[in-house]
Amino acid sequence: MIPKINGRTRYSNSVKKHLRKIKPWQAGAWDKQNNNIKLLKTQLRNQLLILQNSKCAYCGLDFNETSSSELEHIAPKGGLKIPKYLEFTFTPLNLVLACHLCNSPIKKGTFDPVIHYSQNYKECTFKIYHPFFDNPDVHFDYVFSGFGMIVQNKTLKGRDTIDLFDLNSAAHINARGRNKLMDILKAALEETQAEEILTSTSLTSEQIADILKSTTYKKTL
């Protein structure tokens, strides 16, 4: 499910010193191949993998379900030709890990997620779900559809997030359904049995439902 990130990332003193030195941040600063920027990205990635439990900040799927993780700017930094929110290029609260399905430039394109701008990042408001600031339960709900799981919006922000990242693509729906079904099966069966059921091509959804009904649950769902 779509996560809320609790906590925040922090840079080492050497990285902070470098960021102060290169202020104001310019277009292309993120892509510099110097040791400080490489260290910054390593620190971010390692901390975010823990904070996000190795799940995409937008769709909530495990990275190995969809694609590898990518560092993502919520308020976009833009590029050399069309820079955007350069002042937030290295702002920790503006950086998350996303899967390639969600972070594709084709999806975000020229979209500007910022509704109200402030030089103080925490005072900005966003058109889409913000993993650090928003509660996902307020904006999203989920329903099974066959073996898949569809995400539904509860708010306009939820709707715009679903539309922007195409969270109901076939790949998202199928991976989300598999993850949820695995959770349910693990609660009812041994993990190896659950894996066998999900990888079996001979069982229908009705047969899986019968297995669940006839099994004594070991855990509280």
C-alpha positions, 0 to 999 in steps of 0.5 A, spaced: 500 500 500 502 507 498 506 508 504 507 515 509 515 516 510 516 517 518 522 520 519 527 524 515 534 523 512 540 527 514 546 528 511 553 527 514 557 534 516 562 533 510 556 533 505 552 539 509 559 543 508 559 542 500 552 544 499 553 550 503 559 551 499 556 551 492 549 555 494 545 557 491 544 551 487 545 551 480 542 547 474 546 541 473 549 541 480 545 534 482 548 531 476 556 533 478 560 527 478 564 529 484 565 525 491 561 529 495 555 529 490 556 521 490 556 520 497 550 525 498 546 520 493 549 514 497 547 517 504 540 518 501 539 512 498 541 507 504 537 511 509 530 512 504 531 504 503 530 503 510 525 509 511 521 506 506 521 499 507 524 498 500 518 500 497 516 505 492 514 512 495 508 513 490 505 506 489 508 502 495 510 496 491 517 493 493 522 495 488 523 488 486 516 487 484 516 493 479 523 495 477 530 498 481 529 504 485 531 511 483 532 518 487 526 522 485 525 530 486 518 531 488 518 538 486 522 537 480 529 540 479 528 541 472 534 540 467 539 545 464 535 548 459 528 548 463 530 549 471 525 549 476 525 548 483 533 549 484 533 551 491 530 544 493 535 540 489 538 537 495 532 538 500 532 532 504 524 532 504 524 533 497 527 527 495 524 520 495 526 513 492 521 511 487 520 505 482 521 506 474 514 505 473 512 511 477 518 515 476 518 515 468 519 522 465 513 520 460 509 521 466 511 527 470 513 531 464 512 538 465 507 537 470 508 542 476 506 539 483 507 545 487 500 549 488 503 554 493 510 556 493 514 558 499 522 559 500 520 554 506 519 547 503 515 545 509 510 551 507 509 549 500 503 545 498 502 540 493 497 537 488 499 530 489 500 526 495 507 528 499 510 521 502 513 525 508 507 530 509 500 526 507 496 521 510 495 515 505 489 513 508 486 520 507 487 520 500 487 512 498 483 506 498 483 499 495 479 494 492 480 487 489 479 486 482 480 478 480 487 477 482 489 484 482 488 490 486 485 497 484 487 503 488 481 508 489 481 516 490 478 519 496 480 526 495 482 530 489 489 530 491 489 522 491 485 522 484 491 527 481 496 522 484 493 516 481 492 519 474 499 522 474 503 516 476 498 511 472 497 507 479 492 503 476 496 500 470 496 493 469 503 492 472 501 496 478 494 492 479 497 485 478 503 486 483 499 490 488 494 484 488 499 479 488 502 482 494 496 483 498 494 476 496 501 473 499 499 477 506 493 473 506 495 467 504 501 467 509 496 469 515 493 462 513 498 458 511 506 456 511 510 461 507 512 456 502 505 453 501 503 460 499 508 461 494 506 455 491 499 457 490 501 464 487 506 461 482 501 455 480 497 456 474 492 451 475 488 454 481 482 459 479 480 464 484 475 460 486 479 455 488 484 459 492 478 462 496 476 455 498 483 454 501 482 460 505 475 459 507 477 452 509 484 454 513 485 455 520 488 462 520 494 462 525 495 470 525 490 476 526 489 479 519 
